[in-house]
C-alpha cells in the first residue's frame, strides 16, 4: 500500500524532528523541505536522515514548482551536493530519495545518488492546471527506468480532477507518484492506492505549521477520518458533491466512522465542484457507488438521474445517489432527517396549529416544506427570488414573501417556529444573519439547518433573545443514517446516533 509521507516545513532541523515525533506512529517516510529551512540550517541537512531514523526524501523546491527556494540554481546545486555528500566509509544514514525536477539534470549528482543508494524522484509540478497532454508529460518523467516518476498537478475544478483520476486508472502497473493538489485534488490523495500512487504526502497542519503543498491533510486526519490504511484497490467509494463548502462538512467523519463500526469496506470523501456536471464526471471517474448531494446541486442533479424515489418526485430535490445498472437512482433523506430532528426539538408528535416561517426556497427548503405540510403546519416561505419562493409555497398552500424587512408583519403571523435553510452563515459560505432585520421576541423556536459553525449568528441572537434553538447536527445524523441504509442495505450503526 502507499507510504504515508510527512512533509516537514519547520524552520529548523530540531523543530522538524519534534514534529516528526508527534506523528511518527502514523507515517512511513518523511520529506525534508530544505527550501523552507532558515539559511543557517543548511549545513545540518546531511545529518538529518540519521536523526530522523526513518527513510527520508530531500526536496529543495523552487518557487516555480510551488516551493520557496529562489536563490538561484547554482546555490541550490551546492546545497543539494552538500546534503547528499557521500564518503565511502560513511556510517551515517543517507537520504533514501532526492527529488529532482524534470529539467534538472546534473550527471555528477545523479551518478552519486545511484552509487550510494539514494533513489531519484523525477518530478513535475503544474501549479495552474493539468497538462494538455498527460501521456506526453508522463513519458518525459518516465524516461529513466530506475527513477520514480512524480506528477503533481493542480486541478482547477472537479472536471479536471475527473480527467486526472480517469487517466491514472488507465496507466499500466508501475511504481509512480500521482498527486492532485489543492481542494479539488484531495480525492487523489485518499484514493492513492486505487490510482497506483506509491506515496501520499501529508503536513503537520494541526501543529500550526504551513502545509508543504496546497491540499495536504495532516496524518491524523488522513487516518482517523478517512481510514487511509484500510483503503484498498477494491474499497467502495462514496462521495459528497457540492460547492467549495463541502471542505467544511462533518459528513466524512460521520460516514467513515460508521463504515468502520459496521465493518463495511468503504470510504466517503468530499468532491468540491464548480458545477453538477463536473461533479458527475468526477464521480464516474472515481468509480463511486453512491453520493451525497449538498448545496447548491440538490435540484440541478435531477436531470442526471435514471430513476427517482417518490420523495424526490414530491419534493423536487435530491440529496442521495445510488449506482444502479445504467445510471443513478435519486433519493431524498433530508426530509426524514428534518422530521426526526424537528419532532425531537419541539417534543410533539405533529405540527397541527403551528405557524412557521421558512427562510429560503432551495433544495433543503423544499424538503422542509414537504415535512411541514405533511405534519399539518401552516407556513410562510421567504426568499430573495420572490418567484421561486412563491412557486414553492403554492405547492403546499403556504404564504410567501421577500426575505427582507417588508416581510416583518408576515413573520409576526408565522412566528411559532422559524426554520433557516439558506447557506448564509455556513463555514465556507457568506457569513451573517439572514434574518437580521427581524426583532426576535423570545417566543419563537429557531431551527437553523446549518451545523458548522455550531452556533450561527442567527442562533446566537436567538439564544440571547430567549428563544429555543437547534442547529442542523441532529438532522445531519438522521439523514446520513438513511443514506447508509440506502447504500448498504444494512441497519445504520450507532456511530450515527452518538
C-alpha positions as CSV (number, residue, x, y, z in Angstrom):
1,X,0.0,0.0,0.0
2,X,1.2,3.6,-0.4
3,X,3.7,5.0,2.1
4,X,2.4,7.9,4.2
5,X,5.0,10.7,3.9
6,X,5.2,13.6,6.4
7,X,6.5,16.7,4.7
8,X,8.4,18.8,7.3
9,X,8.0,22.5,6.9
10,X,9.5,23.9,10.2
11,X,12.4,26.4,10.0
12,X,14.9,24.4,11.9
13,X,16.1,20.7,12.0
14,X,15.3,20.4,15.7
15,X,11.8,21.7,15.2
16,X,11.2,19.3,12.3
17,X,12.4,16.4,14.5
18,X,10.0,17.5,17.2
19,X,7.1,17.5,14.7
20,X,8.2,14.1,13.4
21,X,8.0,12.6,16.9
22,X,4.4,13.8,17.2
23,X,3.4,11.8,14.1
24,X,5.9,9.0,14.0
25,X,3.4,6.3,14.6
26,X,1.3,7.5,11.7
27,X,3.9,7.9,8.9
28,X,6.3,5.6,7.0
29,X,8.6,8.2,5.5
30,X,9.5,11.9,5.8
31,X,10.3,14.7,3.4
32,X,12.6,17.4,4.5
33,X,11.6,20.6,2.7
34,X,15.1,22.2,2.8
35,X,13.8,25.2,0.8
36,X,11.8,26.2,3.9
37,X,14.7,26.0,6.4
38,X,16.5,29.0,7.8
39,X,19.6,29.6,5.7
40,X,22.0,28.8,8.7
41,X,20.4,25.4,8.9
42,X,21.7,24.2,5.5
43,X,24.9,22.7,6.9
44,X,22.9,20.4,9.2
45,X,20.9,18.8,6.4
46,X,23.4,16.0,5.8
47,X,22.9,14.5,9.3
48,X,19.1,14.6,9.2
49,X,18.4,11.1,8.0
50,X,20.3,9.5,10.9
51,X,18.4,11.7,13.4
52,X,15.1,11.0,11.8
53,X,15.6,7.2,11.9
54,X,13.1,6.9,9.0
55,X,13.5,6.8,5.3
56,X,13.9,10.5,4.2
57,X,13.3,12.4,1.0
58,X,15.3,15.5,0.3
59,X,13.5,18.3,-1.5
60,X,14.8,21.8,-2.3
61,X,11.7,23.0,-4.2
62,X,11.8,26.1,-6.4
63,X,9.1,28.8,-6.3
64,X,8.0,27.9,-9.8
65,X,7.3,24.4,-8.5
66,X,5.3,25.6,-5.5
67,X,8.3,25.8,-3.2
68,X,10.2,28.7,-1.5
69,X,13.7,28.5,-2.9
70,X,14.6,31.5,-5.1
71,X,18.4,31.9,-4.6
72,X,19.3,30.6,-8.0
73,X,20.2,27.2,-9.4
74,X,23.9,27.4,-8.6
75,X,23.2,27.9,-4.9
76,X,20.6,25.1,-5.0
77,X,23.0,22.8,-6.7
78,X,25.7,23.4,-4.0
79,X,23.0,22.9,-1.3
80,X,22.0,19.6,-2.7
81,X,25.6,18.4,-3.2
82,X,26.5,19.1,0.4
83,X,23.3,17.4,1.7
84,X,24.0,14.3,-0.4
85,X,27.7,14.3,0.2
86,X,28.8,10.7,0.5
87,X,32.0,9.1,1.7
88,X,32.9,5.5,1.1
89,X,33.4,4.9,4.8
90,X,30.4,7.0,5.9
91,X,28.5,5.1,8.6
92,X,25.6,7.7,8.8
93,X,22.3,7.2,7.1
94,X,21.8,8.5,3.6
95,X,18.7,10.1,2.1
96,X,16.5,7.4,0.7
97,X,15.2,9.7,-2.0
98,X,16.0,13.1,-3.5
99,X,13.5,14.9,-5.6
100,X,14.9,16.3,-8.9
101,X,12.7,18.2,-11.4
102,X,12.3,17.1,-15.0
103,X,14.5,19.9,-16.2
104,X,17.3,19.4,-13.6
105,X,19.9,17.0,-14.9
106,X,23.3,17.1,-13.2
107,X,25.2,13.9,-14.0
108,X,27.6,14.2,-11.0
109,X,24.7,14.3,-8.5
110,X,22.6,11.6,-10.4
111,X,25.5,9.2,-10.6
112,X,26.4,9.7,-7.0
113,X,22.8,9.0,-5.9
114,X,22.8,5.7,-7.9
115,X,26.2,4.7,-6.5
116,X,25.2,5.2,-2.8
117,X,21.6,4.1,-2.9
118,X,19.6,7.4,-3.0
119,X,16.8,7.0,-5.4
120,X,15.8,9.9,-7.6
121,X,12.2,11.1,-7.7
122,X,11.8,12.8,-11.1
123,X,9.1,15.4,-10.6
124,X,6.9,17.8,-12.4
125,X,4.7,20.3,-10.6
126,X,1.9,22.0,-12.6
127,X,0.5,24.7,-10.2
128,X,-2.2,26.2,-12.5
129,X,-3.9,23.3,-14.4
130,X,-3.4,19.8,-15.7
131,X,-1.1,19.4,-18.7
132,X,-2.8,19.4,-22.0
133,X,-1.2,16.0,-22.9
134,X,-0.9,13.9,-19.7
135,X,0.6,11.0,-21.6
136,X,3.4,13.1,-23.0
137,X,4.1,14.7,-19.6
138,X,4.3,11.2,-18.1
139,X,6.5,9.8,-20.8
140,X,9.0,12.6,-20.1
141,X,9.1,11.8,-16.4
142,X,9.4,8.0,-17.0
143,X,12.3,8.0,-19.4
144,X,14.9,6.6,-16.9
145,X,13.8,3.2,-15.6
146,X,15.3,3.3,-12.1
147,X,13.8,6.7,-11.3
148,X,10.4,7.2,-9.5
149,X,8.2,9.5,-11.6
150,X,6.1,12.0,-9.8
151,X,3.4,14.1,-11.4
152,X,1.8,16.7,-9.1
153,X,-0.9,18.9,-10.7
154,X,-3.4,21.5,-9.5
155,X,-6.9,20.7,-10.9
156,X,-8.9,23.8,-11.4
157,X,-12.2,22.0,-10.7
158,X,-13.9,18.7,-10.4
159,X,-13.9,18.2,-14.2
160,X,-10.1,18.3,-14.2
161,X,-10.0,16.0,-11.2
162,X,-12.1,13.5,-13.1
163,X,-9.7,13.7,-16.1
164,X,-6.7,13.0,-13.7
165,X,-8.4,10.1,-12.0
166,X,-9.5,8.5,-15.3
167,X,-6.0,8.9,-16.7
168,X,-4.3,7.5,-13.6
169,X,-6.6,4.5,-13.5
170,X,-5.6,3.7,-17.1
171,X,-1.9,3.7,-16.5
172,X,-0.1,0.3,-16.8
173,X,1.1,-1.1,-13.5
174,X,4.3,0.7,-12.4
175,X,5.8,2.4,-9.4
176,X,4.7,6.0,-9.5
177,X,3.5,9.1,-7.6
178,X,0.4,10.9,-8.9
179,X,-0.9,13.8,-6.9
180,X,-3.8,16.2,-7.4
181,X,-3.1,19.3,-5.3
182,X,-5.5,21.8,-3.7
183,X,-9.1,21.3,-2.6
184,X,-10.1,19.8,-5.9
185,X,-7.3,17.3,-5.8
186,X,-8.0,15.9,-2.3
187,X,-9.7,12.6,-3.5
188,X,-6.5,11.6,-5.4
189,X,-4.6,11.6,-2.1
190,X,-7.2,9.5,-0.2
191,X,-7.5,7.1,-3.2
192,X,-3.7,6.8,-3.7
193,X,-3.8,3.0,-3.8
194,X,-6.7,2.9,-6.3
195,X,-4.8,5.2,-8.7
196,X,-1.5,3.3,-8.1
197,X,0.4,6.1,-6.3
198,X,3.3,4.9,-4.1
199,X,3.5,7.8,-1.7
200,X,0.8,10.1,-0.2
201,X,2.1,13.4,1.2
202,X,0.9,15.0,4.4
203,X,1.7,18.0,6.5
204,X,1.6,18.8,10.2
205,X,-1.3,21.2,9.8
206,X,-2.7,20.7,13.3
207,X,0.7,21.6,14.8
208,X,0.3,25.1,13.5
209,X,2.7,24.8,10.6
210,X,2.1,25.7,7.0
211,X,1.3,22.9,4.6
212,X,4.1,21.8,2.3
213,X,1.7,22.0,-0.7
214,X,-1.9,23.0,-1.3
215,X,-4.4,20.3,-0.3
216,X,-2.3,18.5,2.2
217,X,-4.1,16.7,5.1
218,X,-2.4,16.1,8.4
219,X,-1.5,12.4,9.1
220,X,-4.1,12.1,11.9
221,X,-6.9,13.3,9.7
222,X,-5.9,11.1,6.8
223,X,-6.0,8.0,9.1
224,X,-8.7,8.9,11.7
225,X,-11.2,10.5,9.4
226,X,-10.5,8.8,6.0
227,X,-9.3,5.4,7.3
228,X,-6.4,5.6,4.8
229,X,-4.7,2.4,6.0
230,X,-7.9,0.5,5.2
231,X,-8.5,1.9,1.7
232,X,-7.5,-0.7,-0.8
233,X,-7.9,-1.2,-4.5
234,X,-11.3,-2.8,-4.0
235,X,-12.7,-0.4,-1.4
236,X,-16.1,1.0,-2.3
237,X,-16.1,4.8,-2.8
238,X,-18.8,7.2,-1.8
239,X,-18.6,10.9,-2.4
240,X,-20.1,14.2,-1.3
241,X,-20.8,16.7,-4.0
242,X,-21.4,20.4,-3.6
243,X,-19.7,23.7,-3.7
244,X,-16.4,24.6,-2.0
245,X,-18.2,24.4,1.4
246,X,-18.1,20.6,1.3
247,X,-14.5,21.0,2.6
248,X,-16.0,22.1,5.9
249,X,-18.5,19.2,6.1
250,X,-18.6,16.8,9.0
251,X,-20.1,14.1,6.9
252,X,-16.8,12.3,6.2
253,X,-16.2,11.9,9.9
254,X,-19.7,10.6,10.4
255,X,-19.9,8.2,7.4
256,X,-16.3,6.8,7.7
257,X,-16.8,6.2,11.4
258,X,-20.0,4.3,10.6
259,X,-18.3,2.3,7.9
260,X,-15.5,1.3,10.3
261,X,-18.0,0.3,13.0
262,X,-20.1,-1.7,10.6
263,X,-17.0,-3.4,9.1
264,X,-18.0,-2.1,5.7
265,X,-15.1,-1.8,3.3
266,X,-15.9,1.7,2.0
267,X,-14.6,5.3,2.2
268,X,-16.5,8.6,2.0
269,X,-14.8,11.7,0.6
270,X,-15.7,15.2,-0.5
271,X,-15.5,16.4,-4.1
272,X,-16.0,20.2,-4.2
273,X,-17.2,21.1,-7.6
274,X,-17.8,24.0,-9.9
275,X,-20.9,22.5,-11.4
276,X,-23.1,19.5,-11.1
277,X,-21.9,18.2,-14.5
278,X,-18.3,18.5,-13.3
279,X,-19.2,16.6,-10.1
280,X,-20.9,13.8,-12.0
281,X,-17.8,13.5,-14.3
282,X,-15.5,13.2,-11.3
283,X,-17.9,10.8,-9.6
284,X,-17.8,8.5,-12.6
285,X,-14.0,8.6,-12.8
286,X,-13.7,7.7,-9.1
287,X,-15.7,4.6,-9.6
288,X,-18.1,5.6,-6.7
289,X,-21.2,3.6,-5.9
290,X,-23.1,6.4,-4.3
291,X,-23.0,10.0,-3.3
292,X,-24.5,12.7,-1.1
293,X,-25.6,15.9,-2.8
294,X,-25.4,19.2,-1.0
295,X,-25.7,22.9,-1.7
296,X,-26.1,24.1,-4.4
297,X,-26.8,21.0,-6.5
298,X,-29.9,19.3,-4.9
299,X,-32.2,20.5,-7.7
300,X,-29.7,20.5,-10.6
301,X,-28.8,16.8,-10.1
302,X,-32.4,15.8,-11.1
303,X,-31.5,15.8,-14.8
304,X,-28.7,13.2,-14.2
305,X,-31.0,10.6,-12.6
306,X,-32.2,7.4,-14.3
307,X,-34.8,6.9,-11.6
308,X,-36.3,9.0,-8.8
309,X,-37.9,7.9,-5.5
310,X,-41.4,9.1,-4.7
311,X,-40.0,11.6,-2.2
312,X,-37.7,13.1,-4.8
313,X,-40.7,13.4,-7.2
314,X,-42.8,15.1,-4.5
315,X,-40.1,17.4,-3.1
316,X,-38.3,18.3,-6.3
317,X,-34.9,17.9,-4.9
318,X,-32.4,15.0,-4.3
319,X,-29.6,14.6,-1.8
320,X,-28.6,10.9,-2.2
321,X,-27.4,9.0,-5.3
322,X,-27.2,5.2,-5.6
323,X,-25.5,3.5,-8.5
324,X,-27.9,1.2,-10.5
325,X,-27.4,-0.6,-13.8
326,X,-27.2,2.1,-16.4
327,X,-27.1,5.1,-14.2
328,X,-28.1,6.7,-10.9
329,X,-31.1,6.4,-8.7
330,X,-32.0,9.5,-6.7
331,X,-33.4,9.7,-3.2
332,X,-34.1,12.3,-0.6
333,X,-33.2,11.7,3.1
334,X,-33.3,15.4,4.1
335,X,-37.0,15.2,4.8
336,X,-36.6,12.2,7.1
337,X,-33.7,13.8,8.9
338,X,-35.5,17.1,9.3
339,X,-38.7,15.4,10.6
340,X,-36.9,13.3,13.2
341,X,-34.8,16.1,14.5
342,X,-37.7,18.6,14.5
343,X,-40.1,16.3,16.4
344,X,-37.3,15.8,19.0
345,X,-36.6,19.5,19.2
346,X,-40.3,20.6,19.6
347,X,-41.2,17.5,21.6
348,X,-44.5,17.0,19.9
349,X,-45.9,14.3,17.5
350,X,-47.3,16.6,14.9
351,X,-47.4,20.3,13.9
352,X,-51.1,21.0,13.7
353,X,-51.8,24.6,14.7
354,X,-48.2,25.6,14.4
355,X,-47.4,28.7,12.3
356,X,-43.9,28.5,10.7
357,X,-41.6,30.8,8.7
358,X,-39.1,29.1,6.3
359,X,-36.1,31.1,5.2
360,X,-35.1,30.1,1.6
361,X,-36.5,28.1,-1.2
362,X,-33.7,25.8,-2.3
363,X,-33.3,22.0,-2.0
364,X,-33.2,22.0,1.8
365,X,-36.3,24.3,2.0
366,X,-38.2,22.0,-0.4
367,X,-37.6,19.1,2.0
368,X,-38.6,21.3,5.0
369,X,-41.8,22.4,3.4
370,X,-42.7,18.9,2.4
371,X,-42.4,17.8,6.1
372,X,-44.2,20.9,7.5
373,X,-47.1,20.2,5.2
374,X,-47.2,16.5,6.0
375,X,-47.2,17.2,9.7
376,X,-50.0,19.8,9.5
377,X,-48.3,23.1,9.9
378,X,-49.1,26.3,8.1
379,X,-46.1,28.2,6.8
380,X,-44.7,31.2,5.2
381,X,-41.8,31.0,2.7
382,X,-39.4,33.9,2.4
383,X,-36.9,34.0,-0.4
384,X,-34.8,36.6,-2.2
385,X,-36.2,35.5,-5.6
386,X,-39.8,36.0,-4.9
387,X,-41.0,34.0,-7.9
388,X,-39.1,30.9,-6.7
389,X,-40.4,31.3,-3.2
390,X,-43.9,31.7,-4.5
391,X,-43.7,28.6,-6.6
392,X,-42.5,26.5,-3.6
393,X,-45.2,28.0,-1.3
394,X,-48.1,27.4,-3.6
395,X,-47.3,23.7,-3.9
396,X,-48.4,23.4,-0.3
397,X,-50.9,26.2,0.1
398,X,-48.4,28.3,2.1
399,X,-47.9,32.0,2.1
400,X,-44.8,33.7,0.6
401,X,-42.9,36.9,0.8
402,X,-39.5,38.6,0.3
403,X,-36.6,37.9,2.6
404,X,-36.2,41.4,3.9
405,X,-38.0,43.9,6.3
406,X,-41.0,44.0,4.0
407,X,-41.9,40.7,5.5
408,X,-41.8,41.7,9.2
409,X,-45.6,41.6,9.7
410,X,-45.8,38.3,7.8
411,X,-43.3,36.7,10.1
412,X,-45.2,38.0,13.1
413,X,-48.1,35.9,12.0
414,X,-45.9,32.8,11.5
415,X,-43.5,33.0,14.4
416,X,-44.1,29.8,16.4
417,X,-41.1,28.3,14.6
418,X,-38.5,29.8,12.2
419,X,-36.6,27.4,10.0
420,X,-33.5,28.8,8.3
421,X,-32.4,26.8,5.3
422,X,-30.1,29.2,3.3
423,X,-26.3,28.7,3.3
424,X,-25.8,32.2,4.9
425,X,-23.7,31.7,8.0
426,X,-22.2,28.3,7.0
427,X,-18.5,27.8,7.1
428,X,-17.1,28.4,3.7
429,X,-20.1,30.5,2.6
430,X,-21.3,34.0,3.0
431,X,-21.4,35.0,6.7
432,X,-24.1,36.9,8.5
433,X,-27.6,36.7,9.9
434,X,-30.2,36.3,7.1
435,X,-32.9,37.5,9.5
436,X,-31.0,40.4,11.0
437,X,-33.9,42.8,10.0
438,X,-36.4,41.0,12.3
439,X,-36.5,41.5,16.0
440,X,-36.9,38.2,17.8
441,X,-39.3,38.3,20.8
442,X,-38.0,35.2,22.5
443,X,-41.2,33.2,22.0
444,X,-40.0,31.8,18.7
445,X,-38.3,28.4,18.3
446,X,-35.5,28.8,15.8
447,X,-34.1,25.9,13.8
448,X,-31.1,26.5,11.6
449,X,-30.2,23.6,9.3
450,X,-26.5,24.7,9.4
451,X,-24.4,22.7,11.8
452,X,-21.0,24.3,11.2
453,X,-20.5,26.6,13.0
454,X,-22.4,25.0,15.9
455,X,-24.0,28.4,16.5
456,X,-24.6,30.7,13.6
457,X,-25.1,34.4,14.1
458,X,-28.8,33.8,13.9
459,X,-28.7,31.2,16.6
460,X,-26.5,33.3,18.8
461,X,-29.0,36.2,18.5
462,X,-32.0,33.9,19.1
463,X,-30.4,32.4,22.2
464,X,-29.7,35.9,23.6
465,X,-33.4,36.8,22.9
466,X,-34.5,33.8,24.9
467,X,-35.6,31.6,22.0
468,X,-35.3,27.8,22.0
469,X,-32.8,26.9,19.3
470,X,-31.5,24.0,17.4
471,X,-28.8,23.6,14.7
472,X,-28.7,21.0,12.0
473,X,-26.5,18.4,13.6
474,X,-29.3,16.0,14.5
475,X,-30.8,16.5,11.1
476,X,-27.4,15.6,9.5
477,X,-27.1,12.5,11.6
478,X,-30.6,11.2,10.9
479,X,-30.4,11.8,7.1
480,X,-26.9,10.3,7.0
481,X,-28.1,7.2,8.7
482,X,-30.8,6.8,6.0
483,X,-28.1,7.2,3.3
484,X,-26.2,4.4,4.9
485,X,-29.3,2.2,4.7
486,X,-29.7,3.1,1.0
487,X,-26.1,2.5,0.1
488,X,-25.5,-0.7,2.1
489,X,-28.9,-2.3,2.6
490,X,-28.0,-2.7,6.3
491,X,-29.1,-1.1,9.6
492,X,-27.2,2.1,10.4
493,X,-24.6,1.6,13.2
494,X,-24.6,3.6,16.4
495,X,-21.9,6.0,15.1
496,X,-24.8,8.0,13.5
497,X,-26.6,8.4,16.8
498,X,-23.9,9.1,19.3
